[in-house]
Amino acid sequence: MFNNVFGSWFKLFHSAHPEKATSTTGVAFVLNKNYLDVGNTREYELIPGRALMLVIPWHKGKFLVILNVYAPNHPK
């Protein structure tokens, strides 16, 4: 759905929880295609549904590395 509506402007990288793929659990990044080289961005799913890392080409041969971690807490 996201790619059908916004796919020409944005790139979605996501990792869903393996046991709850239809729920809203997991982690995601949304990158703007006008500002970042999403075609050469590398994605690493470190822990499915919990930790996702992106390595984005930056400038002068350098890379930007970002990590998205979901750490659940106790409901109380």
N, C-alpha and C positions, 0 to 999 in steps of 0.2 A: 504494500500500500504506500509506504513512504517513498520508495523509489519511483512509483508511478506518478506521484504528485510532485515531488521535489527533486527527482533524480537528475534533472538537467543542471541544477545549481549546487546540490549537496551530495556527499558520499557518506553513507551510513556504515559504520563498522560496529558490530555487536557480537556479544557472546551470551547466549541464553543459558539458563540453568538446565542441565541435562535431564533432570527428573521433572521439571516444571516448564517445559518449553512453550506451553500455551498461556502461561501466566505472564505477569508483568515483571518477573524477576530477571536479573541479569545486569550487565553493564554495556554501555554504548558510547561511541564518539560520533559526532556529526561534524564533518569538515566541509568548508566552503571551497568549491572547485575553482573559484575565481582567485583565491589567495594562496592555495596550497597545491602541491604536486601530488594529487591523490592517486594518480596512476602508478607512481613509484613508491607509494607508502607501503611499508611492510607491517603486517598485523601478526601479533603473537598472542595466542590464547593460553595464558599461563595456568589458570584454574578455570575450567568451564563455568560460566555464569557468575564468576567472582572476581577474576583479575584478567584484564586485557591491556596489552601494551602496543603502542604504535611507534614506529620509527619513520619520521617524516623528513624527506630531503629539505634542507634549509637553504643555505647559501654558502658559496666558496667551499664546496665539498663537505660541509658539516651537516649534521643531522639533529633534529629535535626528537627527543625520546620522551613520551608521556605515558603514564601508567594510570589506569582507572581501576580502583579496588572497591568492591562492595563488601563491607564488613557488617553483617547483621548484628543487631543488639537484642537484648532481652526485651520483650514487649512491655514489661513493667517498668 
